[in-house]
Amino acid sequence: MAVHNEILRRRPDLAPVMAAPWYMDRKDEVPEGKQPYFQIPIFNYFKVSAAPLSKLCCAFVHLCHASLPVQPL
């Protein structure tokens, strides 16, 4: 929550970017019929929670963009 709030305080223009889908590498755990990557926002906003949920593993993001045919950052 602190990171989220600090981003909003310092760079409110990044809030939509962090809420948009990012490509994540599945790291060889690919379900049948799925791509070796998936998309998920860094910050998810749900009506059931007062705080945003966060999902970020920089290694998964960088790995995906370095090795798979996804849109560049």
N, C-alpha and C positions, 0 to 999 in steps of 0.2 A: 504494500500500500504506500509506503514511503517513497519508493522509486516512482510509482505512478503519479503521486502528488507532486513530486519534484519536477517531473517532465511537464506536467500541466502548468506549474508555476513558471518554469524557465522557458519552455518551448511549447506553448499551447498549440502551435501549428503542427506538431508531431502527433497529437492525440489521434487524428484520423488515420495516420500512417500506422500507428501501433494497433489500431482497432481493425485494420484491413488484414486480409489473409496473407500469411507468409508461408513460404515453402519450407517444409521440414523433411529431412532424410529419415527413412524408416530403419536405417542401419541394418539391412539384411533381414528384417522381420516383416516381410511383405506378405500380407494375406492373399490367398488365391484370387485372381481377377483384379487385383489392385496395382497401382503404380508404386515404384520404389520410393515415393515421396507423398506427402499429403499437405494440405493447406490448413492453417489455423492462425487466428489473430494472436498477437502477443498479449493484448488485454482484451478479455471478453467481458461484456457488460450484460448482466442478466437482471431482470426485474425482481427476481426472488432474493437477490443479495444486494446489500447496500454498498459493498466493496467490489471492485472489478476482480475477476480471476485472471491470473497471469500464467502464461506458458512460454518459457523461453529457455532454450538451450543453444547458446551461440554455436557450439560445435555442430549441432544438427543442421542449423541454418547454413553455416559455411560449407559443411560437407555436401549438402544438397546442391548448392550453387557451384561448387567446384567440380562435381562429378556427374551431374544429371542435367538433362536438357530442359531447364526451367527458365523463366524470365529472370533477367538480372536484377539485382537489388537496386 
